[in-house]
């Protein structure tokens, strides 16, 4: 039976050195899920501008369900991406934009998983919308949070709220340290998992692969070696791969290996979409 995943948060255009490309963690992840064969949709907002119209078309082209994409009086989101010599990215994120103005959908289908991002709830309107979405969802629905740190868009209360809502948290080593320091707990996936009753904490290691702490057990996977074009969206592709295998009931090593494979594939592309 096919599984429906809804992502929540930012949908935007990345202005890369190589040109403008669609992106945003929730959109990238939804597109990778659809490409892997897991039906997906996104709860977000775009502006009533040409960029918003373009993103709607691109979402449809990637088989991402568009019926939960709202329109806002604010402009469609955009980010300027700076790449270093290793292809690693830093971001200048415009605000306020349409995805800061997400409202709760009038109704929600039965979903097999929800995924949400810290950046996507930087403003109170979208925070309130996510709270209502989570409240309406079946309590047993797996909830994946991407704790990507973006400059000033995080604080202890926001991290605490998102972790309390999640069953699975994904972050990298640097983010693990920042988050645990912010929460004043030991920098450890097992400590984080215990503190928030998380089923799984997944730590990405870039080109070195990833490991997870799931149900009291550590599992490690290697990433295939590829020629890196840029790292934009690699974490989103990784999360999509992990979610796809997890929802199919695969063992943890298979989930991590599938995630690493998808993340490595994204590193061979310009931008974050499959």
N, C-alpha and C positions, 0 to 999 in steps of 0.2 A: 504494500500500500504506500502511495506517495505521501511524503510528509510536507506540511506547510510551515515555513519559517517566516516570521515577520521581524524585520529589523526596525530600529527606531533611531532617528537622529539626522545627521547632516547629509545633504546631497548638494553637490556644488561643482564648480569648474576649478581645476588646478591649473594655474598659470606656470607652466614648466619652462625651463630654458629652451626646450624643443618645441614649445607651442602649448596651446590650450587643450586640456584633456579633462573629461568628466571624472569625478571622484567623490570622495567622502567615504569614511569607513563603512557606514551602514549600507551605502549604495554599492561599493565595491564588493562587500561580503555577499549581499543579496545576488549580485550578478554572477559571482563565482559559484554560489550555491545552485543557481539555475543552470549554469553551464555543467555542473556535476550531476544534474538530474534531480536535485531537490527543489521542489516548487518554493518560490520565495516572493515576498512583497516587502515594501518599505513604507513606514509611516514617517512622512516628512512634509516639507513645504517648499515650494519654489515661487519665484516672483511672477507677475503677469508681464514678463518681458521675453525677449527673444531667447535669452539663456534658459529661462524656465521651460519654454516650449521645446527647445533643443533637448533638454534633459529628459523631458517626458518621452520624446521620440526614442532617445537612446535607451531609456529603461525598457520600453516596449520591444526594441530591437534585441535586447539581452534577455527577453522573457521574464523580466521582473514585473510582477503585478503592480499596476499603477493606480488602482482604485483607492488607495489610502494616501496618495500624494495630493496635498492641499495647495491652494494658491494663497499668497499673502500680498499685502500692499507693500511689503519690504522687497528689496531687490534679491534676485537669486544669489546664493552664496558663491563666494570666490576666495581662493587662496593663492598667494604667490609662493612657489616652491623654490628653494635654493638648494642646489646639489654641490657637495664637495667632490674632491678628486676620486673618492671611492664610490660615488653615486649615492651617498647617504644624504637624507633630506632634512632640511629645517623649513619652517612654515611661517608666513605672515598671513594671519587669518582675519578677514574683514568682518566687522560687526557694526550695527545689527543687520542681519540678513534674514531671508525668508525662513530658514530652518530654526531661527530663534523664536518663531511665531507659530509653532506647531500646536494644534488644538486636539483634544481627545476625539477620536473617530466616534460617530454616532452609534456604530455597532462594530463588533469584532467577530470574526469567524473563529471556529475552534482551531487552535494552532498547536503544532507539535513542539515548537520552541520559540522563544523570544530572545532577541539580542539587542543590547543597548550599549551606548558609548558615553564616556564622561563628557567629551566635548559637546555632544548633542544636547546636553541639559545645562549649558552655561548660563542660560537666561530662565527666569522664573516661569514664563508662559509654557515653554517646552518641558520644564521640570514638572509642572502641574499636569501636563498631558501624559507624560510617562507614568506618573503616579496613578492616574486613572486607568491607563492601559493595564498596568500591573495588577491593580485592584480588581479589574474585570476578568482577568485571565484566570483559568483554572489553577488553583494553588499547586497542583502537581506538575504544571508545565515547566520543563527545563528552562532556566534563565541564564543566559551567557552575558557577561559584562566584559567589555574591553576597556581596561583602565589606562589607556594611552594618555600620557602626560603632555599637555600643550600649554606652555608658558604659564600665564596667570589663571588658567581656567580650571584650577582644582583647589580644593581646601579639605580640611579634615571632615567637616560635616557632610560634604557631598560624597567623598569617598566612603564614609561610614554608611550613608544611606544606600548607595549603590551595592555595596558588598552585602548589606543585610537583605537586599532584594534578590541577589544572585544565587545560583547553585554552582556555577562554574565561572572562574575569573581567569582572564588571559592578560599577561603583561610580560614585559622584558625584564632583564636583570636590573637595569638602571631604575626602571619604574618600581620594581619590587622594593628597592632600597628607599626611594623617595616616599613611597606610600607607607611602608612600615615605619620610617622615621616620622612621618606626618602623624601617624596613629600612635606613636610612642610604644611600638612593640618590636620584638626581635625580628631582624631581617631574615625571614625563613618562610618558605611556602607552607610548611607544616604548621607553623605558629599562626600564620594568616588564616589557613583553612580552619583550624580549631577555633580561633577567635570569632569567626563568622559562620561557623557550621557549613562551610563550603564542601560540596562533594569533591571538587577538583580545583586545583590551582595549576595553571599551565604557564610555564616560563619559556619564552622564546630566546634563542641564543644566536639569532642571525644565521650566518653561514655555517655555524657549528651545529645547528639543529635545535632541539628543544627537549625539555623534560617536564614531567608533571608529578604532582602529589595527589593521588586519587585513592580515597578510602584507606588512607594510612600507608600507601605503598608508592615508592618512587619508580618511575619508568622513564627511560632516556631513548631518544631517537636521533639519528644523524640526518643531516640534510645533504641531498645530492649536490655535487659541485657543478656550477653553471657559470657562464659568462654574464656578469651583472651589468645590465643597462642602467637601471636605477632601482632603488629600494622602495619607491612610492607604492603603497598598497600591498606590500608583501605580508605585513601582519594581518591585513584583512583577508587576503587569499588563504593564509595559514588558518585563520579562524574558520573560514568557510569549509576548508578541507577537514578540519577537526570536527566541526558540527555535523557535516555530511556523514562521516564514518560513525560518529557517536550515535546519531539518530538511527543508523542502520544496525546498531547493536554490536558493532565490532569491538574487539578487545582494545585495551588502552594503547598497546604498542602500534597496532594497525591505525588507530586514530591519529597518533603522533606522526607516524610515517607518512600517512596520507596528507596530513597538514603540512609537513615539511616539503613534500613533493609539490603541493600547490603553491606554497610560498616561494619555492625556488623557481617555479614556472613564472610567477609574477615578476621576479627579479630580471627575467630575460626580456620584459616588455617595457615600453615607455608608458608611464602612468600606471594606474592601478586596476584597470578593467581587463577581464579575460579577452 
